[in-house]
Amino acid sequence: MTEFLLYINYRRLIRESIRAFEAAHRLGYRVAVLGQPLPPELASYVDEWRQCNPASLDSLESAVEEFRNSIQIAGVVCFTETAVEACAIVAAKLRLPGLPRASVSGVRDKSILRERTQSVSGVTHRLLHNDSDLEEFIGVAGLPVIVKPLNASGSTGIYLIREPADLDVFHSTSKKIGNPTYDPTLRRQTLTFLAERYIVGQEVSVEGYVSHGEVTVVGITHKLTSDPYCLEVRHIFPADLDGEMRGMIEEKTKDCVLALRLDNASFHLEGKYDGPQFTVIEVAARPGGDYIASHLVPLALQYDFYENLARIAVGTVPLPPPAPQRVAGIHYVLAQQEGRLLGYHGLEAVLDHPWVEQAIVETSVGTHIVLPPNDFRLQRLIAVISTAPSQTLLTKHLDWVSKTITPVFARE
């Protein structure tokens, strides 16, 4: 009987889900999915599907029982933020390797993460229960500070408070952000935000796995984000770091991951380095999104992140990552104004460049663009994935991409 790998939910970026399901098939498994109906372009990669609301324990357990009576499940693969808790529950129920349920809160609730990693990160922070709490925290910590929802996803609802005027923006829009109807990853009605001292330095993310208590670092991603809402603008993998800096970041990462008691899972850890210091910002118990795990890691290393995630799910150790073959990066073209998107100038020249691997439409032509803080998802328009022999050359190339593609908007 052919064994199945069980996936709960699928990624918002369909190309990432396709890469994950292809990896399972290459390893000889069939793919089973629990969640909402599958888009037609994804359904052909899935062998069994059951509709389920993973946020409802009754719905989840009923769907798992139905699957268990009809297919042989070899592993539960967690590859989305929305499924971290559900995957831990199902893996425990099926007695398969998975993230310990006691570890879920540390990666899904930012205040608990700060408590468990305080000895590693040492970041000054405070929960905001009342409207006056943020002003009081600023009075102690000073400006700038970062404010974020406790359990939202990605860059949704992150505010950089640099000056007193930014407080008005936060207070006028934050109640909409901290709500499950705005962000589907929120599991409870909440308006609770966390304020932290702003961390200076170059932002990176660390991609890796934990298996049988052993941490494997696959690589470090150089990141560029926008002000003031910290939206992702550019990723380059692997980051160009000297051996000492790389070793320091990897050691701090391992300390943090073990402090959170992660196991049988992948991780995507974000932090900043400044001189000899590396400060952890947050940790997710799933692969890096924004095409990092699905596209950049394989392009740079000739190493499949999702194949090794599947190995962990069935209880085997991941393969060690090889030395980089080249450098891969992604640049997001951001809208700088609101209005109806008509098209682009310069896109054809970018597509014709030999270093460009792929250009992905994130927001369709014809969409009425709304900028943060009123909407945190529509500003990213096109993602351009490229490769080059070095980070220096790739950075120059992506700078050229940024200058060459110009969005065109209707006059309103």
C-alpha positions, 0 to 999 in steps of 0.5 A, spaced: 500 500 500 502 506 497 504 511 503 501 518 504 504 524 506 499 529 510 499 536 509 494 541 512 492 547 508 496 549 502 500 556 501 497 562 499 503 562 494 500 556 490 507 555 486 510 554 493 505 548 494 506 545 488 514 545 489 512 541 496 507 536 493 512 535 487 518 533 493 513 528 496 512 525 489 519 524 488 520 521 494 515 515 492 509 518 497 502 520 495 499 527 497 493 528 502 491 534 504 486 537 509 483 544 508 479 548 504 477 546 497 483 546 492 484 551 486 484 547 480 491 548 478 493 545 485 488 539 485 492 535 480 498 535 484 494 532 490 492 524 491 487 525 496 483 531 499 478 532 505 474 539 506 476 541 513 476 547 518 483 546 521 481 551 527 476 547 529 478 541 533 472 537 532 472 538 524 480 536 524 479 530 528 473 528 524 477 529 517 483 525 520 479 519 522 476 519 515 483 519 512 486 514 517 480 509 515 482 509 508 489 511 507 496 509 510 499 516 513 507 516 513 508 523 516 504 529 517 508 535 514 507 542 516 509 547 511 504 553 513 503 558 518 496 556 519 497 549 520 503 549 525 498 547 531 493 543 527 499 539 524 502 538 532 495 535 534 494 530 528 502 528 529 501 526 536 494 523 535 497 518 529 503 517 533 508 520 528 514 525 528 511 532 529 512 538 533 511 537 540 504 540 542 507 544 548 512 548 543 506 550 539 505 557 543 512 559 543 512 560 535 505 562 535 505 567 540 510 573 540 510 574 547 511 567 549 517 567 544 520 573 548 519 569 555 522 563 552 528 566 549 529 572 553 536 569 555 538 569 548 535 575 545 534 580 551 530 584 547 526 589 551 518 588 550 511 589 553 504 587 552 499 593 550 493 592 554 490 599 554 491 605 549 496 608 554 501 602 554 504 604 548 506 611 550 508 608 557 513 603 554 516 609 549 517 613 555 521 607 558 524 604 552 525 611 547 524 611 540 524 608 535 519 601 537 516 596 533 509 594 534 506 587 532 500 583 533 501 577 538 499 572 533 498 574 526 502 572 520 508 575 516 508 582 516 501 583 517 500 589 522 507 591 524 508 598 525 515 602 526 514 608 531 519 613 529 516 619 531 510 621 536 506 622 529 506 615 528 502 613 534 496 616 531 497 612 525 497 606 530 491 607 534 487 609 528 488 603 524 490 597 529 483 595 531 482 593 524 489 589 524 488 585 530 482 581 528 481 574 525 476 577 520 482 581 517 488 575 518 485 568 517 491 565 521 489 569 527 486 563 532 482 568 537 479 575 537 484 579 539 487 586 539 493 585 543 499 587 540 506 587 543 511 593 543 519 591 542 525 596 542 527 597 535 533 592 533 538 596 529 542 592 524 542 588 517 536 583 517 537 576 515 533 570 516 536 563 518 533 557 514 533 550 517 531 543 521 530 540 527 530 533 527 531 528 533 534 534 537 539 536 532 539 543 529 541 543 522 542 550 519 541 550 511 543 557 510 542 564 512 538 569 507 540 577 506 533 581 507 531 588 505 524 590 508 521 597 507 519 603 512 515 604 516 511 597 515 517 592 514 514 589 508 519 584 505 522 587 499 528 583 497 531 576 499 538 574 497 540 567 499 545 565 501 547 571 505 555 573 504 558 573 511 565 571 513 566 565 517 566 568 524 559 572 523 556 566 520 558 561 525 556 566 531 549 567 527 548 559 527 550 558 534 545 563 536 540 560 532 541 553 535 540 556 542 534 560 540 531 554 537 533 549 543 530 554 548 523 554 544 524 546 545 522 545 537 523 538 534 521 534 528 520 541 524 523 546 520 524 553 522 525 560 519 528 564 524 529 572 523 534 577 526 539 582 525 546 583 526 550 589 528 557 588 528 559 582 533 551 582 535 546 578 533 539 579 535 533 574 534 526 577 532 522 571 531 521 564 530 516 560 525 516 552 525 515 552 518 519 553 512 521 560 510 515 563 505 516 568 499 519 563 495 525 562 500 525 555 501 521 553 495 525 557 490 531 560 492 534 554 496 534 549 490 537 554 485 543 556 490 544 549 493 541 544 488 538 542 495 531 541 496 528 544 502 521 540 501 524 533 500 528 534 507 522 536 510 518 530 508 524 526 511 523 529 517 516 528 517 517 520 517 522 520 522 529 520 518 534 525 518 535 531 513 541 530 508 546 535 510 546 541 505 552 542 500 556 548 499 552 554 495 553 553 487 551 560 486 547 566 489 539 566 488 535 572 490 528 575 489 526 582 488 518 585 489 516 591 485 512 595 490 506 600 489 508 607 491 501 610 490 494 608 490 489 607 484 487 602 479 494 598 476 494 598 468 500 595 467 508 596 467 514 600 463 520 596 463 517 589 464 519 586 457 527 588 458 527 585 465 524 578 463 529 578 457 535 578 462 539 572 462 539 572 470 532 572 471 529 565 472 522 567 473 517 573 474 511 572 478 505 576 478 502 577 485 497 583 484 493 582 478 493 588 473 486 592 474 486 591 481 485 597 485 491 598 490 490 600 497 497 601 501 498 600 508 496 601 513 489 600 510 491 593 506 498 590 507 497 585 501 496 589 495 502 593 495 507 587 492 505 587 485 511 583 481 516 578 484 522 577 480 527 571 481 534 571 479 541 568 480 548 570 479 555 568 481 555 573 487 551 577 492 555 583 490 553 582 482 546 579 484 545 586 488 546 590 483 542 586 478 536 587 483 537 594 483 537 595 476 530 590 476 527 595 481 529 601 477 527 598 470 520 596 472 515 602 473 508 600 475 503 604 471 496 607 474 490 610 472 489 617 473 483 618 478 
